[in-house]
Amino acid sequence: MNSSRNTIIEKYLEDYPIPVTLRSTETIVWQMKSSICKIYLNNGNKGTGFFCKIPFPDYNHFKSFLITNNHVIDESQLKKENSFDITINNDTINKKIFIGERMVYTSKLYDTTIIEIYEDKDNIQNFLQLDFDINENNFDNKYINKSIYILQYPNHDKAEVSYGIIKSVDLTKKYDIYHYCSTQQGSSGSPILNTRTNKLIGIHKGACNNFNFNKGTLLIYPFKEFISKMKSKSFLIINTSIKKEKIEAMKKIKEEYKLILDNPLTNFGCSVGLKNPNNLFEWKCTILGPKDTSYKGGIFILDIKFPDNYPIKPPKIAFRTPIYHANINPRKPSSPNGEELGHICIPTLNLWKPEFTMRELLIHIFGLLYMSNPDNPYALNRAYEIKYNPKLYEEKMKYFTKKYANPNVADKKYNESWDFSYP
């Protein structure tokens, strides 16, 4: 890459090298510069926005929208008679956007404003290079450590491109994404792209925790909320489809729950119950440590969450009680592999099939307490212990079972990584 390009700080190139060709860089830069705009308001304020297409009202149709921040365009600017000026691609085109009868959405929580665009009327059809996928499954931990490109208007009018590495995607708070960013300047409302797919994945807000981190907002949530508020007939059809899918999942979960209650897993030391009597989609499971193992006397609590499209997709199951086991994740959610604390690595979950049942799954998890798989561990030191120092491994199993899996603390919620410091 040409070292004279002033769009990337060389220090960050050295610290976080990303294998990307000049050609792919130029393609991404072109797409971003063709979609970003500056917004000029009647009160003299200005900010950054960008154009993109999102699936609306379904994945067979796309609509065009202008996306910016709520602190740029808030409710006061979204009145029907209001308008604002925009310039696109470093002022190569000037347009005036009238609010009129457009679909609009604004959220202080997400600091996001979404405005429908009429491509022909607004004459910006050639500036809609970015499309946005609102499929929540695409925003999981597979993005961790992937590179992104960010288009910025820093403190002047020249658009600049930088890149960084996604460090976390927080699907709990539903609005945070952090990335290392190769520029010190802030920006407002700039698109974030994944370099592998060139798909828009977020909106950069430029709030810095420190020199190394910039903070952005995932757009998946405001987009979903925005679509849910649209009362079009086509959306109601989608909503009905989603509802039917969830109803089918509910029937399946209810059937499996009754099956376990009618034929308890007593011989396997397992019992299940609903975390909330009004919610079939969240179970609580208790497993007693098998008497002829090093987990003897232990009480282990597991959380089970079913997706709306179960059994097409598997349930999420995780140990809440800390357990010393080679195939159960001891790290918190921001760990490099991205899997949640207590995640269980077994073929039944990893190679899930819709014909599998919860009864089978719980029996397999119980069996995991009898046998660890050192060839697919979460921690190499545990695999080493199993193979070369099994006595130490068993001692640790007993020690941490006594420490964590006793009736007084087994059901405690551990928010950080489990402490497996061994005396």
Buried (B, 14 or more C-beta within 10 A) or exposed (E): EEEEEEBBBEEBBEEBEBEBEEEBBEEBBEBBBBBBBBBBBEEEEBBBBBBBBBBBBEEEEBBBBBBBBBBBBBEEBBEEEBEBBBBBBBEEBEBEBBBEEBBBBBBEEBBBBBBBBBBEEBEBEEBBBBBBBBEEEBBEBEBBEBBBBBBBBBEEEEBBBBBBBBBBBEBEEBBBBBBBBBBEBBBBBBBBBBBEEBBBBBBBBBEBEEEBBBBBBBBBBBBEBBBEEBEEEEBEEBEEEEEEBBEBBBEBBEEBBEEBEEEEBEEBBBBBEBEEEEEBBBBBBBBBBBEEBBBBBBBBBBBBBBBBBBBBBBBBBBBBBBBBBBBBBBBBBBBEEBBBBBBBBBEBBEEBEEEBBBBEBBBBBBEBBEEBBBEEBBBEEBBBBBEEEEEEBBBBBBBBBEBBBEEEEBEEEBEEBBEBEEE
